[in-house]
C-alpha cells in the first residue's frame, strides 16, 4: 500500500509541476517550469512519437548553434524537419527553426492538440565531434485544448 501511495504521489508531482527535462551525459535534470496543463515529452530523432491521435517524427536536424565553450556574436539556431501523422496516417512534412532566444516554437496546431518545441539536446561543444542526427532529442510541450 505504501508503494502505491508513493507512486501516486510521484505521478501527481510530475503532472502538477511539468518541467523541462535536460539530459547530459548520464544525468537528467529539470530546468524550466512549464505552465499547467501542459506536458513536456522527449522526442528522439527518427522515432515516431505519439501525442494522442497525432504523432510526429523528426527526419532532419540542422544545428548551427554556437558551441557552449566558445563566445559568439550570434547564438545560432536549430532547424528541424519533421513528418506529421494523424490516426497513424501520414499528413504532411513540416519545417521549424528554434532560435536561441525564443521560448516555444509551434510545431503543430490541431483542433485538440498543440505541440511546441522547447529545447534541443545535446548542445554542441568544440571539444566534441559533430553531433550525429540520431543523438538529438527534442523537448516538446504538449497541450490538449
N, C-alpha and C positions, 0 to 999 in steps of 0.2 A: 504494500500500500504506500509506503514511503517513497519507493521508486516511482510509482505512478504520479504521486503528488509533485515530485521533483521534475519529472518530465513535463507535466502540465505547466508548472511554474516557469520552466525554462522556455517552453514554446510561447507562453504568454509574454514573457520578457522580450523575446526576439520580435514577435509580431507588434508589440506596443512601442518598441523603440527601433524600428527598422533602420539599420545603419549600413553604410558602405563597407564592404569587406575588401581589405587590401592584402594581397599575397606577396610576400618577399622571401626568397629562399625557402626556408622550411617553417615560416611563421605566418600566422593570419591575424589581422587586427582590424578593428572597426575605426573608421576615420571621421566621416561626415554623417550627421544625423539627417534622415530623410523624413519629411512630414508624413503623418499617417493619412490615409490608409494605403500607403504605397509600400511595395516590397522591392528590395534590390536583389537581382538574380545574376549569378555569374554565368556569362555566355562565352564559352570557349570557341576559338576559331574552328570552323569546319564542322561543328556539331549542331544538329537541328535542336533548337531549344524551344519548348512549348510554353505558351502563356495562355492557358485556357484553350479556345478553339483556334488561336493563331499561333504561328511559330516563325522564328527567323533563323537563318543560317548565315554566318559571316563567311564570305567567299574570298575576300581580298583585303589586305591592310597595307596602307602606305604611311609609314611613320617618319615624319620629318621633325620630330621634337628635338629640342636642344638636349644633349646628354646632361644628366644631373650633375656631373663633375666638371662642367665647363660653364663659363659665363658667356651668354649670348645676348645679342641685341634683340633678336626675335625668338620667342619661346617655341615657335613651331606649332604643328598640329598633327592630327592623325586622320587620314582619310580611310573610310571603310566602304566596302561594297557588300551588300547582303541581299539574300533572297527572302521573300515573304511568302508564307503558306497559310491557307485558311482551310480548316477541316481536312488537313493532310494533302491538299492540292496546291500546286504552285500558283501564285497570284502575279508576282512581279519581282524584278530586280531593282534595287534602290542603292543610292549613294548618300553618304553623310560625311561631314567634316567636323571633328571635335577640336575646337580651338582651345588653347590653354586657359583663357580667361572665362570661358562660358561655363555655367553651372550644369545645364542639361541641354542635350541636342535631341530634338524629336526624331524618332525613327519610324514611328507608326501611330496613326490615329484612326481607330475604327469606332463603330457605334458604342462598344462597351469596353474597349481596351485602349490604353495609350502606353507606348513604350518610349523611353528616352535614355540615351547613353549618358552615363555619369562620368566614367573614367575608363582608362585602358592600362593594362599591366602586361608585361613588365615595362618599367621606364628605362630608356636607353642610357648606357654609360660608355665612355670612351674606352674603358679598360676591358670591356667585354666584346665578344664577336657580335656581328649583326644578329638581331633577334629573328629567329625563324618564325614564319607565318603561324605554324601550329602552336607556338608558345604564347600567343596573345590571348588574353582573357578580358572581356568587357564587363563592366558593372552596368547593368541595365535596370532602370527604375520602371516597375510595372504597376500601373494604376488601373483599377477596374472602376468604370463610371457607373 
